[in-house]
C-alpha cells in the first residue's frame, strides 16, 4: 500500500534531516530528497508503532540526552543517522529488516562522499538495534537505549505500544503471537540491565520492568490490554 497521507511530525522530521545535512556539509537537493524518501518509507503499511512517531520520539530522546549529558555521545551525527535509518525498511514478517536498512544507509552515505568510517559506524549501530543479547559500548549503547525507550514510558503509553505491535503482526495467529511475544518480553526481563547507559537506566529501568511484567501477565491471561 503506498504512502497516501502526510506522515506524523513530517515538518519537524524534515527540518531535522535538513539540519543534519547542513551539519555534515551536505545540504543539497539530493540530501533533501533522501529525507522525503525516508519519510515515505517510515509511513508505509502496515506500520502502527514503527512509524514516523517512533522516529520523532527517538530523535527527541537523542536531543534530550545531548542536553542532559553534553559530550557523552562521541559522534552524535552517526547516532542521528542510525536512528533515521534503523527502521527505514520494516516488514514485520521479515527477519532481515535491520540488515536491509543498514545497507540502504551505507549506500546513501557513501554516495554523499562522506567518510568510510562514518559508514561503518552507522551500519553497525543499525545492526545493533536487532537487540540481540550481548555487551555494547560507547555510542551503540545510546542508539539501543533510545530505540528501547518506549519500554520505560508510562503505563498508558506502554499499553498503546503493545496494541500497536499486535496491529503490525496481525497476520500471526493469536496462540503463536502470545508465545513469540512472551519470549521477546521475557528475554528483556532476563537481562541484568535493559538499559546500558546510566541516564536511561536511572530514568526508565524500573518502569520498563514493571511494564514488561504486566504485559506478560496480560498475554498469559489470553488478553492484550483491552
Secondary structure by P-SEA (a helix, b strand, c coil): ccccccccaaaaaaaaaaaaaaaaccccaaaaaaaaaaaaaaaccccccccaaaaaaaaaaaaaaaaacccccccaaaaaaaaaccccccccccccaaaaaaaaaaaaaaaacccaaaaaaaaaaaaaccccccccccaaaaaaaaaaccccccaaaaaaaaaaaaaaaccccaaaaaaaaaaaaaaaaacccccccaaaaaccaaaaaaaaaaaaaaaaaccccc
